[in-house]
Amino acid sequence: MALLPSLAFRALGPLEDPFGALHSVTNTHRLWQMNCLTKMVAHACWVPREPDGGFWPERVRVCALPGARLEDSCLLPGLALPGKPCGQVAMVLSCARVALMACAFGPASPSAPATARLSSPDDLTEFRKGSERLIEKQVAQLAAASINVVVVWGQIDEETLTHADRCGLMVIQVKSRREMVYLSEVSGAPLMPYLLPPLEPGKCQRVYGQELGKGLAAVFE
């Protein structure tokens, strides 16, 4: 430790691009596209730095999408998740308030099997109307709580999605619970096991879809 300062032949300034220092490190992991990858890593470490120069590796995530090449990769602000808007609302450009649903976006499926006893066609009609009224009420509760973005880890019911379009809700379906956990950490929104508005929704500047390669990412700035 005492000899290290005398062995340094170059020191990075507080506002200097770390490309030069990272190039030799990247060279030990890859044998091709080193310049492209090093510049991207340097930029990813440079953007989220603290005012005192500190850096938190947890603030850099990788969103893997199919198609294109390594040199076609890019940096996106905020958090990008593999997913796409499912309804007619494709983006929220300001004051996004996010609800995270770790359940199906539609009628609840209870774990205990239940059988509805219907003795006439009128009973069946009333049963369907009651289920539809319940779903419509649940979606309206989300809109009444000023929620405008709903992220779902589960199945999307078409009828429920229609109600969401009427209320101006952007619905995004993701495939991984880990992605939901990342988004919960960044936005501050809790994971809801039922189709109910959270006590405190997550907040971000805007939410939109970004087409990259052959895939589509949902970006939360």
Residue frames as a rotation matrix with the C-alpha (Angstrom) as fourth column:
MET 1
0.567 0.824 0.000 0.00
0.824 -0.567 0.000 0.00
0.000 0.000 -1.000 0.00
ALA 2
0.425 -0.477 -0.770 2.87
0.171 -0.793 0.585 2.36
-0.889 -0.380 -0.255 0.73
LEU 3
-0.629 -0.763 0.149 4.43
0.245 -0.013 0.969 1.72
-0.738 0.646 0.196 -2.71
LEU 4
0.012 0.704 0.710 1.23
0.937 0.240 -0.253 2.05
-0.348 0.668 -0.657 -4.78
PRO 5
0.793 0.326 -0.514 1.25
0.173 -0.930 -0.324 5.90
-0.584 0.169 -0.794 -5.04
SER 6
-0.011 -0.885 -0.465 4.79
-0.523 -0.392 0.757 5.84
-0.852 0.251 -0.459 -6.40
LEU 7
-0.653 -0.214 0.726 3.86
0.358 0.758 0.545 3.19
-0.667 0.616 -0.419 -8.99
ALA 8
0.435 0.889 0.143 0.98
0.606 -0.172 -0.777 5.19
-0.666 0.425 -0.613 -10.50
PHE 9
-0.670 -0.680 0.297 1.92
0.667 -0.375 0.644 6.75
-0.327 0.630 0.705 -13.83
ARG 10
-0.769 0.484 0.417 -1.39
-0.059 -0.704 0.708 8.56
0.636 0.520 0.570 -14.33
ALA 11
-0.774 0.554 -0.308 -4.26
0.448 0.135 -0.884 9.63
-0.448 -0.822 -0.353 -12.10
LEU 12
-0.279 0.773 0.570 -7.84
0.800 -0.141 0.583 10.39
0.531 0.619 -0.579 -13.12
GLY 13
-0.952 0.041 0.303 -9.15
-0.157 -0.917 -0.368 13.85
0.263 -0.398 0.879 -12.35
PRO 14
-0.693 0.715 0.094 -12.53
0.064 0.191 -0.979 14.24
-0.718 -0.673 -0.178 -10.63
LEU 15
0.315 0.840 -0.442 -14.26
-0.421 -0.294 -0.858 15.19
-0.851 0.456 0.261 -13.92
GLU 16
-0.479 -0.609 -0.632 -12.32
-0.843 0.117 0.525 13.01
-0.246 0.784 -0.570 -16.31
ASP 17
0.562 0.648 -0.514 -13.81
-0.787 0.610 -0.092 10.29
0.254 0.456 0.853 -18.49
PRO 18
0.193 -0.511 0.838 -12.74
-0.673 0.552 0.492 6.90
-0.714 -0.659 -0.238 -17.00
PHE 19
0.915 0.207 -0.347 -12.40
-0.403 0.544 -0.736 5.27
0.036 0.813 0.581 -20.46
GLY 20
0.176 -0.947 -0.270 -8.62
-0.677 0.082 -0.731 5.00
0.715 0.311 -0.626 -20.22
ALA 21
-0.505 -0.369 0.780 -8.67
-0.854 0.346 -0.388 3.27
-0.127 -0.862 -0.490 -16.86
LEU 22
0.278 0.735 0.618 -11.44
-0.571 0.644 -0.509 0.84
-0.772 -0.211 0.599 -17.84
HIS 23
0.531 -0.035 -0.846 -9.95
-0.820 0.229 -0.525 -0.20
0.212 0.973 0.093 -21.17
SER 24
-0.526 -0.811 -0.257 -7.31
-0.689 0.583 -0.430 -2.49
0.499 -0.049 -0.865 -19.64
VAL 25
-0.592 0.391 0.705 -9.92
-0.502 0.505 -0.702 -4.04
-0.631 -0.769 -0.103 -17.34
THR 26
0.512 0.838 -0.190 -12.30
-0.638 0.223 -0.737 -4.73
-0.575 0.499 0.648 -20.23
ASN 27
0.161 -0.554 -0.817 -9.43
-0.908 0.241 -0.343 -6.21
0.387 0.797 -0.464 -22.22
THR 28
-0.814 -0.479 0.328 -9.13
-0.577 0.728 -0.370 -9.05
-0.062 -0.491 -0.869 -19.68
HIS 29
-0.299 0.802 0.517 -12.77
-0.191 0.481 -0.856 -10.12
-0.935 -0.355 0.009 -20.27
ARG 30
0.778 0.593 0.208 -13.30
0.126 0.176 -0.976 -9.74
-0.615 0.786 0.062 -24.01
LEU 31
-0.292 -0.908 0.300 -11.11
0.511 0.117 0.852 -10.08
-0.809 0.402 0.430 -27.09
TRP 32
-0.673 0.109 0.732 -13.28
0.670 -0.329 0.665 -8.07
0.314 0.938 0.149 -29.50
GLN 33
0.224 0.760 0.610 -15.43
0.429 -0.639 0.638 -4.90
0.875 0.119 -0.469 -29.51
MET 34
-0.197 -0.371 -0.908 -13.39
0.978 -0.010 -0.208 -3.62
0.068 -0.929 0.364 -26.57
ASN 35
-0.967 -0.220 0.126 -13.62
0.218 -0.976 -0.026 0.07
0.128 0.002 0.992 -27.45
CYS 36
-0.334 0.925 0.183 -17.39
-0.206 -0.261 0.943 -0.04
0.920 0.277 0.278 -27.91
LEU 37
0.380 0.496 -0.780 -18.00
0.580 0.530 0.619 -1.93
0.721 -0.688 -0.086 -24.67
THR 38
-0.431 -0.628 -0.648 -15.52
0.901 -0.260 -0.347 0.16
0.050 -0.733 0.678 -22.68
LYS 39
-0.901 0.134 0.413 -17.12
-0.049 -0.976 0.210 3.43
0.431 0.169 0.886 -23.76
MET 40
0.047 0.997 -0.056 -20.54
-0.115 0.061 0.991 2.12
0.992 -0.040 0.118 -22.77
VAL 41
0.277 -0.018 -0.961 -19.35
0.854 0.463 0.238 0.91
0.440 -0.886 0.144 -19.36
ALA 42
-0.757 -0.622 -0.200 -17.57
0.649 -0.679 -0.342 4.21
0.077 -0.389 0.918 -18.75
HIS 43
-0.671 0.577 0.466 -20.67
-0.283 -0.779 0.559 6.20
0.686 0.243 0.686 -19.64
ALA 44
0.298 0.829 -0.473 -22.90
0.180 0.438 0.881 3.96
0.937 -0.348 -0.019 -17.52
CYS 45
0.030 -0.372 -0.928 -20.61
0.986 0.162 -0.033 4.54
0.163 -0.914 0.371 -14.53
TRP 46
-0.866 -0.477 0.147 -20.30
0.468 -0.879 -0.096 8.27
0.175 -0.015 0.984 -15.24
VAL 47
-0.398 0.775 0.491 -23.97
-0.011 -0.540 0.842 9.26
0.917 0.330 0.223 -15.54
PRO 48
0.575 0.790 -0.213 -25.36
0.219 0.102 0.970 8.08
0.789 -0.604 -0.115 -12.15
ARG 49
-0.391 -0.810 -0.437 -22.42
0.676 0.070 -0.734 9.29
0.625 -0.582 0.520 -10.03
GLU 50
0.497 0.497 -0.711 -23.03
0.864 -0.364 0.350 11.16
-0.085 -0.788 -0.610 -6.80
PRO 51
0.923 -0.149 0.355 -22.05
-0.064 -0.968 -0.241 14.85
0.380 0.200 -0.903 -6.37
ASP 52
0.577 -0.749 0.326 -19.09
-0.630 -0.155 0.761 13.70
-0.519 -0.645 -0.561 -4.23
GLY 53
-0.169 -0.664 -0.728 -17.94
-0.968 0.251 -0.004 11.33
0.185 0.704 -0.685 -6.99
GLY 54
-0.549 -0.003 0.836 -19.33
-0.443 0.849 -0.287 8.17
-0.709 -0.528 -0.467 -5.41
PHE 55
-0.393 0.382 -0.836 -20.82
-0.817 0.271 0.508 5.40
0.421 0.883 0.206 -7.54
TRP 56
-0.180 0.444 0.878 -23.39
-0.622 0.640 -0.451 2.72
-0.762 -0.627 0.161 -6.70
PRO 57
-0.958 -0.244 -0.149 -23.25
-0.267 0.583 0.767 -0.34
-0.100 0.775 -0.624 -8.99
GLU 58
-0.538 0.814 0.218 -26.90
0.604 0.553 -0.574 -1.11
-0.588 -0.177 -0.789 -8.14
ARG 59
0.108 0.603 -0.791 -27.95
-0.169 -0.772 -0.612 1.92
-0.980 0.200 0.018 -10.18
VAL 60
-0.401 -0.258 -0.879 -26.85
-0.905 -0.040 0.424 0.31
-0.144 0.965 -0.217 -13.44
ARG 61
0.122 0.516 0.848 -29.07
-0.195 0.850 -0.489 -2.43
-0.973 -0.105 0.204 -14.90
VAL 62
-0.880 -0.375 -0.290 -28.87
-0.379 0.189 0.906 -4.44
-0.285 0.908 -0.308 -18.10
CYS 63
0.229 0.968 0.100 -31.99
-0.475 0.201 -0.857 -4.99
-0.850 0.149 0.505 -20.20
ALA 64
-0.797 -0.546 0.260 -31.41
-0.106 0.549 0.829 -7.85
-0.595 0.633 -0.496 -22.67
LEU 65
0.342 0.890 -0.300 -33.52
-0.503 -0.095 -0.859 -7.73
-0.793 0.445 0.416 -25.84
PRO 66
0.209 -0.248 0.946 -33.41
0.588 0.805 0.081 -10.00
-0.782 0.539 0.314 -28.92
GLY 67
0.759 0.086 0.646 -31.89
0.642 -0.264 -0.720 -8.85
0.109 0.961 -0.255 -32.17
ALA 68
0.865 -0.449 0.223 -29.12
-0.370 -0.873 -0.319 -6.42
0.338 0.193 -0.921 -33.22
ARG 69
0.289 -0.875 -0.388 -25.46
0.510 0.484 -0.712 -6.51
0.810 0.008 0.586 -32.19
LEU 70
0.123 -0.320 -0.940 -23.36
0.980 -0.111 0.165 -5.43
-0.157 -0.941 0.300 -29.24
GLU 71
-0.841 -0.538 -0.048 -22.37
0.520 -0.831 0.198 -2.18
-0.146 0.142 0.979 -30.91
ASP 72
-0.401 0.783 0.476 -26.08
0.196 -0.435 0.879 -1.36
0.895 0.445 0.021 -31.37
SER 73
0.018 0.383 -0.923 -26.54
0.982 0.168 0.088 -1.20
0.189 -0.908 -0.373 -27.60
CYS 74
-0.226 -0.024 0.974 -27.41
0.090 -0.996 -0.003 2.11
0.970 0.087 0.227 -26.03
LEU 75
-0.872 -0.061 -0.485 -27.90
0.488 -0.048 -0.871 3.75
0.030 -0.997 0.071 -22.66
LEU 76
-0.075 0.918 0.388 -31.39
0.362 -0.338 0.869 4.72
0.929 0.206 -0.308 -21.54
PRO 77
-0.713 -0.157 0.684 -32.25
-0.492 -0.583 -0.646 6.99
0.500 -0.797 0.339 -18.62
GLY 78
0.136 0.799 0.585 -34.20
-0.991 0.113 0.077 5.49
-0.005 -0.590 0.807 -15.75
LEU 79
-0.483 -0.197 0.853 -35.06
-0.356 0.934 0.014 1.78
-0.800 -0.297 -0.522 -15.72
ALA 80
-0.176 0.372 -0.911 -35.73
-0.965 0.119 0.235 -0.25
0.196 0.920 0.338 -18.88
LEU 81
-0.341 0.167 0.925 -37.62
-0.394 0.868 -0.302 -3.54
-0.853 -0.468 -0.230 -18.65
PRO 82
-0.991 0.089 -0.097 -38.47
-0.048 0.448 0.893 -6.06
0.123 0.890 -0.440 -21.38
GLY 83
-0.385 0.920 -0.069 -42.16
0.646 0.215 -0.732 -5.43
-0.659 -0.327 -0.677 -21.89
LYS 84
-0.898 0.151 0.414 -44.70
0.270 -0.553 0.788 -3.55
0.348 0.819 0.456 -23.94
PRO 85
-0.662 0.749 0.031 -47.90
-0.612 -0.515 -0.600 -1.56
-0.434 -0.416 0.799 -23.47
CYS 86
-0.829 0.372 0.418 -50.88
0.428 0.902 0.047 -3.87
-0.360 0.218 -0.907 -23.88
GLY 87
0.156 0.985 -0.080 -53.68
0.749 -0.170 -0.640 -1.36
-0.644 0.040 -0.764 -24.44
GLN 88
0.590 0.196 0.783 -54.33
0.737 -0.526 -0.424 1.81
0.329 0.828 -0.455 -26.38
VAL 89
0.949 -0.303 0.089 -52.38
-0.312 -0.854 0.417 4.07
-0.050 -0.424 -0.904 -24.00
ALA 90
0.699 -0.711 -0.076 -48.77
0.496 0.558 -0.665 3.76
0.516 0.427 0.743 -25.20
MET 91
-0.441 -0.898 0.007 -47.04
0.635 -0.317 -0.704 6.41
0.634 -0.306 0.710 -23.07
VAL 92
0.773 0.500 -0.392 -47.39
0.634 -0.566 0.528 8.78
0.042 -0.656 -0.754 -20.13
LEU 93
0.225 -0.735 0.640 -45.28
0.569 -0.434 -0.699 11.86
0.791 0.521 0.320 -20.77
SER 94
-0.503 -0.409 0.761 -45.46
-0.348 -0.710 -0.611 13.54
0.791 -0.573 0.215 -17.36
CYS 95
-0.363 0.322 0.874 -46.27
-0.932 -0.133 -0.338 12.85
0.007 -0.937 0.349 -13.70
ALA 96
-0.089 0.291 -0.953 -46.42
-0.321 0.897 0.303 9.07
0.943 0.333 0.014 -14.02
ARG 97
-0.170 0.134 0.976 -47.95
-0.973 0.134 -0.188 7.36
-0.156 -0.982 0.107 -10.97
VAL 98
-0.365 -0.218 -0.905 -47.25
-0.594 0.803 0.046 3.65
0.717 0.555 -0.422 -11.02
ALA 99
0.372 0.454 0.810 -49.03
-0.863 0.491 0.121 0.65
-0.343 -0.743 0.574 -9.48
LEU 100
-0.593 -0.640 -0.488 -47.32
-0.741 0.671 0.021 -2.76
0.315 0.374 -0.872 -9.48
MET 101
0.432 0.854 0.291 -49.64
-0.894 0.447 0.016 -5.78
-0.116 -0.267 0.957 -9.63
ALA 102
-0.763 -0.646 -0.010 -48.20
-0.646 0.762 0.040 -9.19
-0.018 0.037 -0.999 -8.77
CYS 103
-0.351 0.747 0.565 -51.45
0.124 0.635 -0.762 -10.79
-0.928 -0.197 -0.315 -9.88
ALA 104
-0.490 0.277 0.826 -53.64
0.870 0.208 0.446 -11.20
-0.048 0.938 -0.344 -12.94
PHE 105
-0.898 0.256 -0.357 -55.10
-0.258 -0.965 -0.044 -8.01
-0.356 0.053 0.933 -14.42
GLY 106
-0.449 0.797 -0.405 -58.64
-0.426 0.207 0.881 -9.30
0.786 0.568 0.246 -14.43
PRO 107
0.628 0.759 0.170 -61.02
-0.547 0.275 0.791 -11.46
0.554 -0.590 0.588 -12.38
ALA 108
-0.173 -0.683 0.710 -59.40
-0.980 0.194 -0.052 -12.99
-0.102 -0.705 -0.702 -9.32
SER 109
0.201 0.148 -0.968 -58.70
-0.363 0.929 0.066 -16.73
0.910 0.338 0.241 -9.39
PRO 110
0.451 -0.013 0.893 -59.14
-0.893 0.003 0.451 -18.01
-0.009 -1.000 -0.010 -5.82
SER 111
-0.620 -0.772 -0.135 -56.92
-0.758 0.635 -0.147 -20.87
0.200 0.011 -0.980 -4.70
ALA 112
-0.685 0.468 0.559 -59.90
-0.030 0.748 -0.663 -22.80
-0.728 -0.471 -0.498 -3.35
PRO 113
-0.920 0.368 0.137 -62.17
0.201 0.140 0.970 -24.10
0.337 0.919 -0.203 -6.14
ALA 114
-0.593 0.791 -0.150 -65.69
-0.190 -0.319 -0.928 -22.71
-0.782 -0.522 0.340 -6.06
THR 115
-0.797 0.431 0.423 -68.77
0.594 0.430 0.680 -23.73
0.111 0.793 -0.599 -8.00
ALA 116
-0.803 0.585 -0.119 -71.50
-0.554 -0.804 -0.215 -21.23
-0.221 -0.107 0.969 -8.84
ARG 117
-0.643 0.673 0.366 -74.94
0.580 0.740 -0.341 -22.77
-0.500 -0.006 -0.866 -8.53
LEU 118
-0.747 0.388 -0.540 -76.98
-0.596 -0.750 0.286 -21.46
-0.294 0.535 0.792 -11.44
SER 119
-0.503 0.651 0.569 -80.51
0.317 0.751 -0.579 -22.73
-0.804 -0.111 -0.584 -11.99
SER 120
0.606 0.745 0.279 -81.58
0.582 -0.177 -0.794 -20.59
-0.542 0.644 -0.540 -14.94
PRO 121
0.063 -0.563 0.824 -80.23
0.914 -0.300 -0.275 -18.53
0.402 0.770 0.495 -17.83
ASP 122
0.708 0.238 0.665 -81.12
0.035 -0.952 0.304 -15.39
0.705 -0.192 -0.683 -15.87
ASP 123
0.903 -0.426 -0.054 -78.81
0.092 0.070 0.993 -16.50
-0.420 -0.902 0.102 -13.06
LEU 124
0.166 -0.874 0.457 -75.97
0.935 0.286 0.208 -16.92
-0.313 0.393 0.865 -15.55
THR 125
0.226 -0.018 0.974 -76.60
0.615 -0.772 -0.157 -13.48
0.755 0.635 -0.163 -17.03
GLU 126
0.912 0.169 0.373 -76.67
-0.161 -0.690 0.705 -11.87
0.377 -0.703 -0.603 -13.61
PHE 127
0.696 -0.718 -0.030 -73.49
0.460 0.414 0.786 -13.70
-0.552 -0.560 0.618 -12.58
ARG 128
-0.010 -0.710 0.704 -71.63
0.992 -0.095 -0.082 -12.36
0.126 0.698 0.705 -15.62
LYS 129
0.429 0.232 0.873 -72.93
0.267 -0.956 0.123 -8.84
0.863 0.181 -0.472 -15.07
GLY 130
0.999 -0.047 0.006 -71.85
-0.017 -0.234 0.972 -8.95
-0.045 -0.971 -0.234 -11.44
SER 131
0.352 -0.927 0.127 -68.33
0.783 0.367 0.503 -10.04
-0.513 -0.078 0.855 -12.38
GLU 132
-0.037 -0.329 0.944 -68.12
0.844 -0.516 -0.146 -7.29
0.535 0.791 0.297 -14.98
ARG 133
0.751 0.365 0.550 -69.32
0.044 -0.859 0.510 -4.65
0.659 -0.359 -0.661 -12.51
LEU 134
0.857 -0.478 -0.190 -66.67
0.283 0.131 0.950 -5.76
-0.430 -0.868 0.248 -10.01
ILE 135
-0.007 -0.897 0.443 -63.86
0.974 0.094 0.206 -5.48
-0.227 0.433 0.872 -12.57
GLU 136
0.156 0.141 0.978 -65.11
0.574 -0.818 0.026 -2.08
0.803 0.558 -0.209 -13.74
LYS 137
0.962 0.233 0.143 -65.18
0.010 -0.551 0.834 -0.88
0.274 -0.801 -0.533 -10.13
GLN 138
0.575 -0.807 -0.135 -61.64
0.581 0.287 0.762 -2.09
-0.576 -0.516 0.634 -9.44
VAL 139
-0.190 -0.635 0.748 -60.25
0.964 -0.267 0.018 -0.33
0.188 0.725 0.663 -12.53
ALA 140
0.447 0.438 0.780 -62.16
0.299 -0.895 0.332 2.83
0.843 0.085 -0.531 -11.62
GLN 141
0.954 -0.138 -0.265 -60.59
0.242 -0.164 0.956 2.73
-0.175 -0.977 -0.123 -8.15
LEU 142
0.047 -0.987 0.152 -57.14
0.921 0.101 0.376 2.75
-0.387 0.122 0.914 -9.73
ALA 143
-0.209 -0.068 0.976 -58.01
0.710 -0.697 0.104 5.78
0.673 0.714 0.193 -11.84
ALA 144
0.767 0.575 0.286 -59.59
0.201 -0.638 0.743 7.53
0.610 -0.512 -0.605 -8.84
ALA 145
0.735 -0.581 -0.351 -56.31
0.446 0.025 0.895 7.10
-0.511 -0.814 0.277 -6.94
SER 146
0.702 -0.405 -0.585 -54.55
-0.600 -0.779 -0.180 9.03
-0.383 0.478 -0.791 -9.76
ILE 147
-0.117 -0.701 0.704 -52.84
0.084 0.699 0.710 5.89
-0.990 0.142 -0.023 -11.03
ASN 148
0.586 0.325 -0.742 -52.01
-0.672 -0.317 -0.669 6.20
-0.452 0.891 0.033 -14.73
VAL 149
-0.107 -0.625 -0.774 -49.50
-0.801 0.515 -0.305 3.33
0.589 0.587 -0.555 -15.20
VAL 150
0.618 0.312 0.722 -50.19
-0.675 0.682 0.284 -0.28
-0.403 -0.662 0.632 -14.15
VAL 151
-0.306 -0.770 -0.560 -47.40
-0.873 0.461 -0.156 -2.87
0.378 0.441 -0.814 -14.39
VAL 152
0.641 0.690 0.336 -48.68
-0.757 0.642 0.126 -6.45
-0.128 -0.335 0.933 -14.28
TRP 153
-0.689 -0.716 -0.110 -46.84
-0.722 0.692 0.020 -9.68
0.062 0.093 -0.994 -13.54
GLY 154
-0.495 0.617 0.612 -49.60
0.085 0.736 -0.672 -12.03
-0.865 -0.280 -0.416 -14.63
GLN 155
-0.510 0.387 0.768 -52.26
0.856 0.312 0.411 -12.57
-0.080 0.868 -0.491 -17.26
ILE 156
-0.888 0.256 -0.381 -54.05
-0.271 -0.962 -0.016 -9.67
-0.371 0.089 0.924 -18.93
ASP 157
-0.283 0.882 0.378 -57.82
0.718 0.456 -0.526 -10.00
-0.636 0.123 -0.762 -19.27
GLU 158
-0.726 -0.035 0.687 -59.09
0.623 -0.458 0.634 -8.34
0.293 0.888 0.354 -22.47
GLU 159
0.325 0.926 0.194 -62.29
0.674 -0.370 0.639 -7.04
0.663 -0.077 -0.745 -20.87
THR 160
0.577 -0.200 -0.792 -60.34
0.678 -0.422 0.601 -5.53
-0.454 -0.884 -0.108 -17.97
LEU 161
-0.557 -0.828 0.070 -57.92
0.690 -0.414 0.594 -3.99
-0.462 0.379 0.802 -20.46
THR 162
-0.278 0.560 0.780 -60.86
0.704 -0.435 0.562 -2.37
0.654 0.705 -0.274 -22.24
HIS 163
0.776 0.548 -0.314 -61.94
0.600 -0.487 0.635 -0.72
0.195 -0.681 -0.706 -18.97
ALA 164
0.124 -0.823 -0.554 -58.35
0.687 -0.332 0.647 0.46
-0.716 -0.460 0.525 -18.44
ASP 165
-0.655 -0.321 0.684 -58.32
0.746 -0.417 0.519 2.09
0.118 0.850 0.513 -21.89
ARG 166
0.269 0.852 0.450 -61.52
0.641 -0.507 0.576 3.94
0.719 0.134 -0.682 -21.05
CYS 167
0.886 0.052 -0.461 -59.97
0.434 -0.447 0.782 5.25
-0.165 -0.893 -0.418 -17.84
GLY 168
0.782 -0.612 0.122 -56.73
-0.396 -0.638 -0.660 6.27
0.482 0.468 -0.741 -19.58
LEU 169
0.607 -0.576 0.548 -54.52
-0.449 0.319 0.834 3.72
-0.656 -0.752 -0.065 -17.82
MET 170
0.204 -0.654 -0.729 -51.31
-0.863 0.231 -0.449 2.51
0.462 0.720 -0.518 -19.42
VAL 171
0.792 0.124 0.597 -50.97
-0.426 0.813 0.397 -1.25
-0.436 -0.569 0.697 -18.83
ILE 172
0.072 -0.860 -0.505 -47.57
-0.904 0.157 -0.397 -2.95
0.421 0.485 -0.767 -19.16
GLN 173
0.970 0.220 0.103 -47.03
-0.242 0.903 0.354 -6.70
-0.015 -0.368 0.930 -18.83
VAL 174
-0.015 -1.000 -0.007 -43.66
-0.977 0.016 -0.215 -8.03
0.215 0.004 -0.977 -17.62
LYS 175
0.475 0.168 -0.864 -42.53
-0.318 0.948 0.009 -11.64
0.821 0.270 0.503 -17.48
SER 176
-0.222 -0.712 -0.667 -40.24
0.489 0.510 -0.707 -11.68
0.843 -0.483 0.235 -14.46
ARG 177
0.790 0.451 -0.414 -40.84
0.559 -0.254 0.789 -11.03
0.251 -0.855 -0.453 -10.77
ARG 178
-0.064 -0.904 -0.422 -37.24
0.923 -0.214 0.321 -9.81
-0.380 -0.369 0.848 -10.50
GLU 179
-0.638 -0.119 0.761 -38.06
0.559 -0.751 0.352 -6.98
0.529 0.650 0.546 -12.89
MET 180
0.450 0.862 0.234 -41.00
0.332 -0.405 0.852 -6.03
0.829 -0.305 -0.468 -10.69
VAL 181
0.598 -0.309 -0.740 -38.68
0.776 -0.009 0.631 -5.93
-0.202 -0.951 0.234 -7.67
TYR 182
-0.547 -0.812 0.203 -36.24
0.835 -0.513 0.197 -3.65
-0.056 0.277 0.959 -9.53
LEU 183
-0.359 0.484 0.798 -39.07
0.322 -0.738 0.593 -1.30
0.876 0.470 0.109 -10.46
SER 184
0.708 0.615 -0.348 -40.37
0.507 -0.099 0.856 -1.33
0.492 -0.783 -0.381 -6.89
GLU 185
0.138 -0.754 -0.642 -36.95
0.919 -0.143 0.366 -0.31
-0.368 -0.641 0.673 -5.58
VAL 186
-0.751 -0.497 0.435 -36.60
0.645 -0.691 0.326 2.52
0.139 0.525 0.840 -8.10
SER 187
-0.392 0.684 0.616 -40.13
0.109 -0.630 0.769 3.95
0.914 0.369 0.172 -8.02
GLY 188
-0.922 0.032 0.386 -41.06
-0.383 -0.227 -0.895 3.24
0.060 -0.973 0.222 -4.40
ALA 189
0.024 0.986 -0.163 -44.25
-0.920 0.086 0.383 1.40
0.392 0.141 0.909 -5.36
PRO 190
-0.398 -0.130 0.908 -45.19
-0.643 0.745 -0.175 -1.71
-0.654 -0.654 -0.380 -3.33
LEU 191
-0.891 0.134 -0.434 -46.08
-0.239 0.674 0.699 -5.01
0.387 0.726 -0.568 -4.98
MET 192
-0.285 0.888 0.360 -49.84
-0.916 -0.141 -0.375 -5.49
-0.283 -0.437 0.854 -4.75
PRO 193
-0.929 -0.067 0.363 -51.20
-0.020 0.991 0.131 -9.07
-0.369 0.115 -0.922 -4.59
TYR 194
-0.107 0.958 0.266 -54.69
0.816 0.238 -0.527 -7.90
-0.568 0.161 -0.807 -5.57
LEU 195
-0.393 0.049 0.918 -56.18
0.765 -0.536 0.356 -5.51
0.510 0.843 0.173 -8.10
LEU 196
0.707 0.539 -0.457 -56.36
0.705 -0.580 0.407 -2.61
-0.046 -0.611 -0.791 -5.66
PRO 197
0.579 -0.516 0.631 -54.65
-0.027 -0.786 -0.617 0.80
0.815 0.340 -0.470 -5.64
PRO 198
-0.153 -0.706 -0.692 -51.57
0.826 0.293 -0.481 1.03
0.542 -0.645 0.539 -3.36
LEU 199
0.577 0.321 -0.751 -51.56
0.748 -0.577 0.328 3.40
-0.328 -0.751 -0.574 -0.41
GLU 200
0.352 -0.540 -0.764 -48.59
-0.321 -0.837 0.444 5.20
-0.879 0.089 -0.468 -1.96
PRO 201
0.951 0.038 0.307 -48.04
0.258 0.452 -0.854 4.80
-0.171 0.891 0.419 -5.73
GLY 202
-0.036 -0.995 0.092 -44.64
0.801 0.026 0.598 4.84
-0.598 0.095 0.796 -7.35
LYS 203
0.814 0.287 -0.506 -43.59
0.033 -0.891 -0.452 8.02
-0.580 0.351 -0.735 -9.09
CYS 204
-0.288 -0.898 0.333 -41.41
0.707 0.035 0.706 8.83
-0.645 0.439 0.625 -12.08
GLN 205
-0.598 -0.016 -0.801 -41.20
-0.283 -0.931 0.230 11.51
-0.750 0.365 0.553 -14.75
ARG 206
0.178 0.658 -0.732 -42.54
-0.967 -0.022 -0.255 9.57
-0.183 0.753 0.632 -17.72
VAL 207
-0.222 -0.130 0.966 -43.12
-0.087 0.990 0.113 6.06
-0.971 -0.059 -0.231 -19.06
TYR 208
0.419 0.323 -0.848 -42.89
-0.850 -0.188 -0.492 5.02
-0.318 0.928 0.196 -22.71
GLY 209
0.744 -0.148 0.651 -42.06
0.260 0.963 -0.078 2.10
-0.616 0.227 0.755 -25.00
GLN 210
0.205 -0.770 -0.604 -38.70
-0.828 -0.465 0.312 1.98
-0.521 0.436 -0.733 -26.78
GLU 211
0.984 0.139 0.115 -38.16
-0.050 0.821 -0.569 -0.35
-0.173 0.554 0.814 -29.74
LEU 212
0.153 -0.987 -0.052 -34.63
-0.907 -0.161 0.388 -1.75
-0.391 -0.012 -0.920 -29.81
GLY 213
-0.873 -0.481 0.075 -33.47
-0.398 0.793 0.461 -4.47
-0.281 0.372 -0.884 -32.18
LYS 214
-0.586 0.702 -0.405 -36.31
-0.029 0.481 0.876 -6.96
0.810 0.525 -0.261 -32.45
GLY 215
-0.353 0.429 -0.832 -37.57
0.908 0.370 -0.195 -6.32
0.224 -0.824 -0.520 -28.95
LEU 216
0.132 0.472 0.872 -39.51
0.057 -0.882 0.469 -3.65
0.990 -0.012 -0.143 -27.09
ALA 217
-0.614 -0.393 -0.685 -38.57
0.716 0.088 -0.692 -2.19
0.332 -0.916 0.227 -23.74
ALA 218
0.642 0.749 0.163 -40.71
0.518 -0.581 0.627 -0.21
0.565 -0.318 -0.761 -21.31
VAL 219
-0.472 -0.869 0.148 -38.67
0.562 -0.426 -0.709 2.73
0.679 -0.252 0.689 -20.04
PHE 220
0.704 0.594 -0.388 -39.40
0.669 -0.373 0.642 4.36
0.237 -0.712 -0.661 -16.68
GLU 221
-0.201 -0.779 0.594 -37.55
0.383 -0.620 -0.684 7.68
0.901 0.090 0.423 -16.40
